[in-house]
Amino acid sequence: MSDIIKNITDEIIDQYLYADESKRPWIIGFSGGKDSTVMLQLVWKAISQIKELTGIVKRDIYVICNDTMVENPVITEYVYRVLDKIEQAAVEQDIPIKVIKTIPRLEDSFWVNLIGRGYPAPNNAFRWCTERLKIKPTSRFLIEQIDEFGEAIILIGTRTAESAQRAKSMKKHAIKGKRLTKHPTQPNTYMYAPIRSLSLEEVWYVINTMESPWGSDNAELFQIYSDASADDYECPTVVTNKEHKSCGQSRFGCWVCTVVKEDKSMSALIDNGLTWLTPLLKFRNQLAAERNIIEHRMPERRNGTAAINGMGPYYPWYRAKVLERLFETQKEIQKEKPHVELITNQELVAIQTIWYRDFIFNQKVSELYRKAYKINLDMKDQNEKHEKELELLKKSCEDNPTDFDLIQELLTLQKNKSLLNRKRGLKEDLMKRLEFALN
């Protein structure tokens, strides 16, 4: 293993110093999981040797971590502690590594779309979450770097041994004779996978034997994976002492994920003593079970066209029910973990804004919050403003009620196109509706 580690470190040094003499920044995708942890440790080791060899490190290195805001809270707590250690160690060791944390924009967040707009829980046929929660936040940072330097290199912890599909994908984008591969979607961006040849056993060997250069305890990471491993998901692992039990290759993701049939990792964590996660698993399972109940779904899409099989977005009453259930789940979790926040105040304001623009006035975020927490959520000014607007509009159209309906349609169009960020095509759609009304 020492030879394997040395070979990978030497390759990273060669790639950094000789194979690429440009100043293109290195962007390290870091999730806090086993693969990205091993990759960053080996890159850190290589950079430290480069510093000893040359006295300087000539290019910026960014450790970028994307928080979907609905990550498994066990992982979120661990990753944020690790990121703090990385930042501190980089300063102390004078290594040009900068930590970047990205999150989705407010209009792209999971709850704003599911509870606010009524998007059904994601599945393989309508997986609206991946781009909004994961791809777009990271892409914005990449674009900033490319604008400044012209090109960028992303370091990824993917391995050919992960799966046949992964190996096929890596081979597809490979450039013959080159370590760098073209990014499949991002122009002027290349990818480098320094641990591509490592097996799962070798990854765990590195974690269990190589000291973390930023001072983290890798035994904690091993324990998280060990606790999250279901019996049918075990894998043989090279261990360093008899106390280490076999560790699975569990994958961690969003705690609300309904794309998978069941959340094995969270179930295993609960079985291994983290019982405070039980309300999250219950909420997730209920969300998945109720997804395709037609009574919960509107017959039309948000743009007014007929939905396939009459299964459009959730009805307003069901969105309110989900929010009420989320408040109760958060309250239950906070009995043991007071700092855990499942939905932010900014998201609550955005949800209420969308509801009003959808002319939903009989469901109020503040009332649902008060029902759950027995305290007021101050949204009074906003509530009164929208109610007064609707009252004034009705009064102004008393002589011609059809004008009231037309204005509502135009406002709905404006809402669909420009709420928070989208305006393309708004003018044309408004003109079509006006022409239709005049004729």
N, C-alpha and C positions, 0 to 999 in steps of 0.2 A: 504493500500500500504506500510505503514511503516513496517508492519509485514512481508510482502513479501520480501521487500528489506533486512530486518534483517535476514530472513531465508536464502536467497541466500548468503549474506555476511558470515554468520556463516558456511554455507556449504563450501565456498571457503577457509575459515580459517581452517576448519577441514581437507579438502583435502590437503592443503598446509603443515600443521603441523603434523597431526596424521595419516591420511590414507596413506600417501606416505612419508616415512622418508628418501627417497633417495635425491640426489642432481640433479636429472634430471631437466634440464632447462624447464621453461615454455615459450612457444612461442605463443604470442598472434597475431592472424591474424587480422590486423586492416585496414579497407577500408575507415574509416571516416564516414561511413553511420550510420544510427540510431542504428542498432543492435550491431555493433562492438563498437560504442561509449558507449552504456549502459553497455556492458560487461566490457570494460576497466575501466569505472568509478567504477563499483562494485568491480572489482579486486583491483583497487587502494585503495578503502575504506578498503577492507579486509587486504591488505598488511600494510596499515597505522596502523590498529589495532594490527596486529601481531608485528609490530615494537614497539608499545607502551607496548605490553604484554611481549615480550621477549627481547627487546632491539636490536635484530639483525634480518636480513632477510637472510636466509641461501642459497638461490638458485638464479641463474640469471634469469631475466625475460626480454624477448625480445619482443618489439612491432615491428612486421614486416609488412611493407606496400609495395605492389608491384605496380609499375607504368608501365603500358603497353606501355607508350609513345604515346598512341592515346586515352587517357582518355578524357572525357568531360572536357574542360578547366576550367569551373566553379567549378567542383569538385576538379580538380588538385590544383587550387589556394587555395581553402579552406583547403584541406587535408594537404598541405605543411605548411600552417600557423599553423595548429593544431599540426603537428609533431614537429615543432620548439618549441611550448609551452610545449609539453610533455617532450622534452629533457631538457629544462630549469628548469621546475618544478621538475623533478626527481633529478636533481643536488641540487636544493635549499632545497628540502625536504629529501635529503639523502636516496632516495629509489633506489634500484639497477635495474632500468628499463632502457634498452638501446633501442634506435630506430634504426631499420635497414631498409633501402630503397633498394629495388631490382628493376632491370630493365632487359629486355631481352638482350641477347647477340646480337651483331651487326648483325650476320648472321640470327638471328631469328626475327628481327624486322618486323613490318607489311609492311613498305614501301620497304624494301630490298627484301621481298618475292613477293609482288604484283607488284611493278614497276620494280624491278631488275630481278627477275626470271620469272615474268609473271604469277604468281599464280592468278587464278580468285578470285574475291571477295568471301569471305567465305559464305557458306550456310549450311543447316543441313546435306546435303549429303557430303560436303567437308569442314569440319570445322577445317581447318588447323591452325587457329589462337590460339585456347585455350591453347594447350600444349606449343606452342612456347612463347606466350606472358605472360601466367599466371602460368602454372604449373611448367615449367622448372626453372624459376628464383627462385621461392620459394623452390623448391626441392633441388637446389644446396646448399642453406643456411641450410636446414634441414640436409643434408648429412654431412656438416661440423660439426654441433652440435652433431650428432649421433656418428661421428668418435671420437669426444673428450670425450663424456660422456657415450656412449654406447646406450643410449635411449633418447628420448625427448617426451615432452607432448605439444600438440598443443591445445590452447584454441580457440574455435570457437563460433561465435555469432548466431549459428543456433537455430531455435525454432520449436517445433512440430506444433505450430499453424500457421506457415507460409503457409503450404499447406499439402494436404494428401500425396503427393509424398515425401515431406521432412520428414514427420512423419514416413512414411514407411522406408525410407532410414536410419533414425536414429535408428529405432527399429531393422533393419537388422544387423547393426554393433554393437549393444549393447551387453555387457557382463552381464549376469544375476547377480544382486546383486552388481554390480560395477558401479562407476560413469564414469570410463574411458572406451572408446571403441577403438577397433583396427583401425588403419588407413587403408583404403581399398587398398592402393597401396604401401605405404612407410613402409618397415620393421622396427622393433624396434621403432615404433612411435605410440603414443596413442593420442586420442582426448578427450577433456573435454568440455562440453557445459554447462556452469553454468547458462545461462538464458534460457535454453531449455523449461521451463514451462511458460514463460511470454507470455501474449497475446499482440497483436499490441497496444491496448489501454494502457496497462501497460508500454510498452516500451516508448511510447510518454509521459506518465505521469512522468516517471523517468527523461526523457530529460528536461521536462518543469518545474520540481520542484527541482531536485537535482543539487546542484551547481557543476560545473565542477572542479575536484580537480587540474587540470593543468591550470585553469584560462581562458578557452575558453568561449565564449558566445554561449550557446546552442540555443539561439533564432535565430542565423544565420543559424544553421543546420535546424531548424524547417522551416525557411523561404524558404530555398532552396528546401526542399521537397514540401512545400506548392505551390511554384511557378511552380514546375515540375509536378504537378498533373493534369492529364486530367480529364474532367468532368465525364467520364465513369470509372474512376479509383479511385474514392474517397472512403474513409473509415471513419467510426465514430471514433472520437478521444477524449480521456479525456483531456480537456484543462483547463488552470489555470486562464484565464481571458477572458472577452468578446471580446477582440480584436483578439484573435486567431480564425482563420477560420479553417474549416475542412481540415485535411491534408491527402493527399493520400499516398499510399505505393509504390510510383514510384521507379523503379530500374534504377540505373545509370550504364552505361558501356562505352564502347569505342564509340566515336562519329562517327566512320566509320563503325559501326556494321551493316552488311547486313544479318545477320542470322535472325533477327526479321523483320517482314513485314514493320513496321514503327517505328520511334523513337518518342514515345509519350512524353517522358520526355523532350526532347529537343524542340519539338514543343510547349509544354506547357510553357517552360521557355521563348521562343520567344514571345508567346502570352501574357505573363505576364511582358513584358518590356525589356527582354534581347535580343533586336533585333540584336545586333552585332554577335549573333550566327547563323544568317540566312545563310551566305555563307557556313558554315559547313554543315547545314542540306541540302542545295541545292547540295553540292558536294556528300554527302552520298547518297541522293536519285538518283542522276545521275549514281553513281557507281552501285547501285542496279539494276536500270533499264537497264543498258547496259551489265550486266553480261553474259547473255545467247545469245547475238547476235553472230551468228556463224561467221560473217565476222570479228569479233574481235579476234577469237580464231584459233590457229594453229591446223592442223589436227593430229599432233603427240605430244606425251608427251616429257618432257625434256630428257628422256633416249632413245628417238628414236622410241619407240613402238607406235603403233596406239592408238590414244585416243578414248575413248568411244563416239560414235556419232560424231566423228571428232571435239570434243570440248576440245582441249588441252590448253596450256597456252596462254596468250595474245600475239598477234603479237607485234614485236618491235615497230611498228609505234603507236600502241594503248597505249603501256606502256609509250611512250614519250608524248602522248596526255594527259594521266592521270597526269604525272608529271607536264606538263605545266599548267594544270588546278589546280593542287595543289599549285603551285607557285602563281597563280592568287588569289586563295582563301586565302592563307597566307598573301599576300599583302593587301587584302581587310580587313582581320581581324586586321592586325597590324595598320591600320588607327586609331582604337579605343583602341586596346590592343597591344602596340608595343613590349611587352615582350613575347607574345605568339609565339611559334615556333612549326609549325606542322611537320617539318622534319628537322633532324640535318645535319650538314655538314659531319659528319662521315657516315651517311646513304647515302648521295649523292656520296661520294667517293666509297662506297661499290657498289652502283648501277652502277656507271660507270665501275668499275672493272668487274662486272658480264657481262655487255653489251659487253665489249671488249672480254672477254673470250667466249662469245656467237658469236663472230665475227660480232658484230653489230657496224659498224663504221660510219654509216650515221645518227645516233642519238647521240647527245652529251649533257650531263648534263649541261656543262658550257654554251653552246649556248642557251639552254632553260632558264637557269637562267638569262643570259644577256638579253634575249628577255623580260622577266617579270620585271626585276629590273633595266635594263639599266646600269648595272655595271658588271664587270668581276668577275667570280668565278675562282680563280687561280687553274687550273688543267692542265696547259700547259705541264709541264714536263711529266705527266702521259700520256696525249694524244699523245705526240710526241714519247714516248717510245713504245707504242703499235703499232702505225702506222709504225714505223721503223722496228719493229719485223716482221710485216706482209710483208713489202716490202722486207726485207732480205730473208724471207722464200720463197716468190715467185721467187726471183732471184736465190736462191740456187736450186730450182726445175725446172728451165727452160728446162733442157734436158729431164725431166721425170715428166710431170704434174701430173701423178697419185700419185707420192710420196707426192705432195702437199696436195692432197685430203686425203691420208692416215694419214699424220701428223695432219691435221685438225681433223680427227676423233679421233686420240689418245689424242689430246689436249682437245677435247670436253669431252672425258671420264674422263680425269684427272680433268677437271673443275667440272663435275657433282659429282665426288667422293670426291674431296679434297678442294673445294672452302670453305675457311674459317675454316671448321672443320671436314669434313667427308673424310675418306680414306679407310674405310673397303671395301675389295673386289676389290680394284683398280688394284692390280697386276694381278689377274686372268682375269679381263676384258681386260686389255692391251694385255695379252698373246693370248686371243681368237681372238682379232682383227688382231694381227700380223699373227697368224696361218692362218686365213681366207685370208688375203692378199697374203701370200706366196703360198697358194694352188690355 
